[in-house]
């Protein structure tokens, strides 16, 4: 595949806004000059090359020896971000220089494509956490596991431990193809349309760690799921393959492109193309190639694929994909049906198509610890399972459990503090890393989310409707605030006494799956962190009083008055 394909025909349909300034830094049209600092350090040296320096230099000479372009740039290609220095409040996040925010420790993101883990792999993560990361471990909403307090001196030993069981941190961060998320019940769910696991594995084998796609304009997020539950938030990925049945060709995937959140949220669009399982890796590579070559590199704020898709539209995008990259036409195909379930997280006990069972259970806001991960690995093994999967809702699933082992396993999970039949609040609450470790954050999130769950379970014990509460420490939407029933964007607000304190701007009525959309913001609706339980209790109580039969929270929030939402 050529790095610089020919310019598309001038007559190709476009949605480019009138008056757009000169080049956007697109390689395919001849704009190779580095246009910002990130493009410069990528041009100077590929991010994948930093591993050698980590192993041979930095791990031996220490944190102070790390080149700044490696420290805050290329090391991301190996899953490493400097974490936030303790004691820096949210009001200083945007005013301090990077070196003032950097602690001399790292967050390390372990890449878990498709969310698939063996007992040996989970045990290894738990052991690494306890030995090298002060026992920390967070399950993310992209199926990864993140560790904190990692020293540069220990990174080679961690890699050795992880890679011995088939795990890696390769391209877990950076301007490259991030983890490919997949259905956590792929291959075992009784209602599955098609198992996308072979496609995910082939993408990993061919492209992850390859310099073909190691210099993209920004990060690239992918999803593959053949579940009718549509359990990979396909609408907000750069590319997503969604299981469908073609009336002539049978099971395959519908292709979505150009989704993403952050400060300029956009839902992905269908290309109208049906792709068989065996062609998914080629189509994936074609879309990544378009992003590499035509993506906007001039400004970081416009460098995600969603901006190119907004200007081109799906018709032109598909035309370029077919004619310049695949060199063949794609088959037209049907749109996916609405999701089969209001909850798409696979919590509870469910029978597999082979007669065994899988058991989904809920940590609180994805926070676990190394000791508990090790205990989970041993618990699964003791009950006959060698497979545990993570989900995009910061949850976990144990697969392949014999019928007679289900009840003992559930009891063992509950003894570890995990719930198989969680309340709507434990089940539906997500939280990003927050100010505890993240250099972009303004407010605390993980502990706030855990305490919020406890309060709502105490105050609203009979509330049973599906509701999602997503808590983000800054505007960047790592916790998907715009697509939650109740989305909370961290910021500093004024309390009743006029003091500046941690709080949240409130988004209401967002959704994915059924009638996907970004909901609404009520003008001036902000709450302090301390007021959060009172506010959510008040809004959910009004929803219970006013809802029509079968009405979802998002639908009610769309029609409710601002007074009812305040």
N, C-alpha and C positions, 0 to 999 in steps of 0.2 A: 504494500500500500504506500503510495507516494506521500511524502511529507508535505508537498506543495502541489495539490491538484490544480487543474486549470480553473480559471475564473468561470463561474456559471454564465450562461447566456444572458445578455443584457435584457432580453425580453421576459426573463423568468418573473413570475408574479412576486410582489414584495409588499411588505407592510411597513417599510422604513418610513419614519416620520419625515415630513418635508423639512428641509433646512438643516439636516444632520451635518455636523461639521466633518472635516476631512477624515482620514482613516481612523479606524478603531483599533489598530494594531493587529489586523488579521494577516496571518502569514500567507494565506492563499491568494491574497491580492497584493502581495509584495511589501507589507509593512513588517519588516523584521527588526527594526531598530528597537532596542529595549526602551520602554516608555515609562517604567516606574521601577522602584528599587527591587521589587520581587522579580520582575522580568530580568533585571540585570544579574541578580545572583544566580538565577536559573541558567542564564546564558553563560555565566562564568564557569559553572560546574554543575553537573546533574545532581539532583538531590540524592539519588541512590548511591553516589560515590562517597557520601559522608560516613558510611559504615566503617570503611577502612580506617579513617582518621579516629573514629570513636574507639575502635579496637586497639589501634597501634599507638595512638598519641593521647587523646583526651582521657581515656580511662586510666592512664598511667601518670599523667601530669596534672589532672584535676580540673575542676570547674573553671578556674581563672584562666586556664590556657585555651579555652574554646574560642575560636574565631566567631565574632558576632554574627556573620552571615550564616554560619553553621548553627549557632545557638538558637537564633530566632527565625531561621529559615529552613535549611536543608535537613536538620535533625527531625523535622516533622515527617519526612519521608520514611522514617523508621519509628514512627509512633511516639515521638518524644516532644513534649512541650515543657518549657519551664513553668513551674507553678507559682502562684502568687505568694509574695512574701507576707508572713503573718503580721497582723496589726495594722494593715493599711485599709482605712475605711472607704466605703463606696464613693464618697464625695471626692476622693483623690484619684479615682480610676482613670478619668479622662485627662488629668492634668500632669501626671507624672510621666517621665521618660521610661522606655521599656526597661532599661537597666535598673531603674529605681523600683520597679514592680517585681522584677525577677528574684525569686528565691534561688538558692543553690541546690535545688532539688527539682525532679521532673515528675510530671504525669507521664505514665507509659500506657498507651492504648494497645491492647492485644486484639488482633484482627481475628474475627470468628465468622467467616463467610457462611451464610445460610444459618447461622446460629448453632452449628453442629459441634457438640463436644462429646468426647468419650470420657469414661470414668478416669482414665489415666491423665487426660488433658486437664480436666477440672481439678484433679488432685495436684497436678503440677502448678496450676495457677494459684491454688491455695497455699502451696508450699513456698512459691516465689513471694507471694504477698507477705507471709509471715517472716520470711528470712530477709527480704530486701525492701519491703514497702510498709513497714510498721503495721502490718495487718490490714491495710486498706484494700477495698475492692468495691467497685460500683458497676452494676449492669447498666449499660446505656440503652437508649431507645433506638439504637441501630445494631443491637445484638452483640456489641463488643463488651469487653470487660476492661475497666481502667483501674490502674494502680497509682498510688501517690507516694511521695517521699523517696523516690528512687534516686540514688546517687550515680553520677556518671561512672564512678569507679566500679560499680556493680553491673553495669549494663551488659558487658560481654558474658558474664556468668548467667545473667537472666536469659539472654538469647540462647545460650547453650542448653539451659534447662527447658525452655519452651520448645525449641526446635527439635529436641530429642523425642518429643511426643507429637510432632507434626503441627505445632502452632508457630505463629510468627507475628512480628509487628510491622512487616513490610508494607509500606504505603498505607498504613493505618491513618495517617494524616497527610497533609501536603496537597499540592496542586497536581493531583494524580487520581486514578480510580480508587476510591475508598472501598470499604467492605461491601460485598454484594449481599444484600439482605435477602432472606428467603423464608418461605413458610416453615415454621418450627415443627409442623406435622407433615412435612413433605415425605411422600412415600409410604405413609402409614394411615392417613386419614381415610375413612370409609367413603367420604363424599368427594374426594379429590378429583379434579378434572384431569390434571396431568402433573407428574412429578418433575419439578424443575431442577432437582439436584444435579443431574448429569450436566446440564448447561452451566450451572454455577461452578462446578468442578473444572469444566473445560475452560471457562473464562479465567479461573485461577491459574490453571496450568499454562495457558498460552500467554497471558498478558500481565499478570501481577508480578511486579519486579522487573518487567521488560522496559527498556528505554524507548520502545516505540510510543508509549503513552505516559512516560514519566515527567513530561513537561507540558502540562495543560494550562489553560488560562487561569483556572481556579479548580477547586475540588470537584469531583464528579461522583454522584451518588446513584447507585443502581439497585434494582429490586427485581426478583423473579419469584413468582408464586402461581401455582396452579390450583390454589384453594378457592372454592366458591365463597369463602369468608372474606377474600381479598385482604389478607392479613399482613400486608407489607407496606401500608400507606403509599400505594403506588402513585397517587395523585401529586405527591410532593417530592418525587425523585427526578433526577435529570433524565434517566431512562427507566422504564418499568415494563415488564412483560407480565401480562395478566391472563390467567387461564380462561380460555373460551373453547367452545365446540363449533367448528366450521361445519355448515350443513352438508358440504361435499367432502371435505378433507379430514374431518374429525377433530380430536383434541389438539390444541396448540395454544398460541399466545397472541393477544392483542397488544400492540406496541404503543406506549405512551412516552412523550418526550417533553422536556422543558418545565418540569415542576420545581418548586423551591420556595423556601420561606424567607427568613431573615427580615430585613427592613423593607423589602419590596416583594411581598409574597405573590406567588403565581401558581395556579394549578396547571399540571401538565395537560397536553393535548394529545388526542389519538391521531396517529398517522393513517388510520383506516386500513392497516395492513395486518394480515394473519400470518404468523410465523410458526413453522413446525419446530419441535424441540431441538432437532439436530442443527437447525439454522440459527438458533439464538446467539451463540457466540460470534458468528460472522456479522449479524445485524448489530449486535452490541458494539463490536469493533468499528463498524462503519459509522455509528453515531458518535463514538468517542473520537474517531478520526475527524469528523466534521467539526467537533468542538475544538480539537487541537488546532486545526488549520484555519477555520473561519471564526473561532471565538474571539471576543473582544478583549484584547490585552492592554489597551491604552490605560484604562482606569480599572482599578480593583473593584470598585463599586458596581461596575457594569460587566464584570468578566464571567459571570455564571451563564450557563447555557440558556437559561430562561429568557435572557435579554435578546439573544440571537433568535430564539424561537418567536418571541413577541414581534420582532421585526420581519422575519421571513414568513411565519405562518406554516401550518403543517403541510400544505400542498407543495410549496417550494422546498421545504426541508426533505420531504419524501422524494421529490424529484432529484435533488442533489445526492441523496443517499443511494438511490437506485442507479443513477447514471454515472456518477463519478467514483463511487466507493464499492458498491456491490457488483456493478456491471450487469445487472439483471433486474427485472421487475419483481416486485413483491405481489403476493396474492391479496386481493381485497378480502376483508373479513368483518365479522359482526362485532358489535360492542359487547362488553361483558354485562351480564345481568346484575341487578342490585345484589349487594352482599346477602348471604344466607342467614346472617345472625347480627343482632344489634351489638353484641360483644364479639370482638374478633381476636381475643387474646388466648383462647383455648384453656381457660381456667377450669378446674374441676376434673372429674374422672370421666373418661370417654373410651369407648371400645374402638380398637384399631380394626383395620380390614382383615387382619390375620387372627382375630379372636383375642389377642392380648389387649392391654389397656395402656393409655397414657394418662399422666396425672400432672395437671398444671397447678402451680402454686405461686403465691404472691409475697415477695419481699415488700417492704415499705419503700417506695420511691427508688427502687433499685439498689438500695444500700445494703451491702452484706459485709463480710470480712473474711480474711484468709482462712481463719480457723473454721468458720462455718462452711466455706466452700469445700474444704477438705472433708468435713463431716457429711456434707451432701454427697460427695463422691462415694464415700464409704457406705452411706445409707442406700444409695442406688444399687451399688454392687451387692450389698447384703440381701436385696430384694430382687435379684436376678436381672438387673438392667445394666447395660454398658453404654447407654446413650442418654445425654441430657442436653436439651436445647434451650437457648435464650430466645426471647421474643422482642418485638419492637415496642412493647409496652413496659419494658424493664421487669419482665417476669421470667420464670423458668418452667420447663416441662421435663418430666422423666418419662422416657418411652419404654415400650416393650415389657410391661409388667404383667405377670401372670395373674389370673383372676384371684387366686387365693392369697396373693401377696399385696393386693390393693389396700385392704384395710390396715394391715400392719405398716405399710409404707405411709399412708395418710397420718397414722398416729405418730410415726417417727418424724414426719415433716412438722407436725404441730408441736412436737416436743422441742424442735429447733426454732420455733417462733414463726413458722410459715403457715399460711392459711390456704387450704384447698378450695374452700367456699368463702372467699373474702367478701367483706361488705362492699357496696358500690364505691365507697370512698377509698378503701385500700386498693381495690381493683382498678379504679379509674384515675388515680392521682399520679402524675409524672412530675419529676423535678430535675432540672439540670444540675451541674456541679456547683454553681453559685460561688459566692465570695470566699468561701473557705479555701478554694484552690485556684479559681479561675481569675486570670488577670483582666478580663473584660467585665467581670461582674460588678454590680453595684450593691446587691443585697444578698442575704443568706437565703438558701433555698431548701437544702436537704433536710436539715433539722426542722425548718418551718413546715415543710410538707409532712414529715412524720408526726409532728405535734398536731397539725391540722386534721390528719386522719383520726387521731385519737379523740380529739374534741368533737368532730362530727359524728363519730360512732357513738359517743356518749350522749350527744344532744339529739340526734335524729336516729335512734335505734331501729325504727320501723321503715325508714326510707329505703325503697327497694328498686327505684328506677335506675337504668344505666345513666351515669353522668361522668364526664371527664373533667378533671381539674388539673391544668398544666401550669407549672410554676417555673418561671424563667428569671434568671438573675440580671438580665440586661435586655436590650432590644433585639438581640440576634436570633432569638426563637429556636435555640437548640432543643427546647422542650415543647415546640410546636404550639405556641400559645394561640395562634390565629385559628387553629383547627379544633380547639377544645370547646366543650360546652361553656366552661368558665376558664378563660385564659388570663394569666396574671403576669404582667411584664414589670420586672423589678425596676424601681426608680426611687429617688429620694422625694418625699412628700412632706407637707406641713401637717403637724398634729393639731389638736384642738387648742393648744397653747402657743401655736405659731413656731414651734421648734421643728427643725429639719430632721426627719427620721426615715428609717427604711419603710418602704411601702410598695404599692403596685398600682399600675394602670390596669383597668379591667376590660377584657374583651369577652363578649357574650355571644353564644349561639353559633360558634364555628363547628364544622363537622367534616369528616371524611367518610367515604362510602355512600351512605344514604344522603342524597342531596348535598354533596360536598360544597363547602364554601367557607368564607372567612368571618362570618358573623358580623357583629356590630360593636362599636365603641360608643358608650354614652358620654356625651360631652361633660368633661370635668369629673368623671367618675373615677376616683382614686381612693384607695384605702390604705391605712397604715398596716404594717405587719401585725401589730397587736390587735387591730380591729378585724382581721381577716375571718376568724371563726364566726364572729357576730354577723358579718356581712353575708357570708355564704349561707349560714343558717337562715337568715332573713329571706334571701332570694329563693332558696330551695323550698322554704315553707310557702312562699307566695306561688311558686310553680305548682306545688301540690294542691293548693286551694283553687287555682284558676285553670289548670290544664283540662283539656277535653279528653275524651276517651282515646287512649292509645297515643296521645300527643307526646312527642319527644321534647326534651328541654330546649333544643335548638329551635324547633318550630315555635314553641311558646315565646322564647326570647325575641324572636323576630317580630312578633306581634304585640308584645307587652309594652306598656307605657314606660317612659323613662322613670317615672315615679316608682313603678313596680320593680324596676331593676336597680334602684338606688339603695 
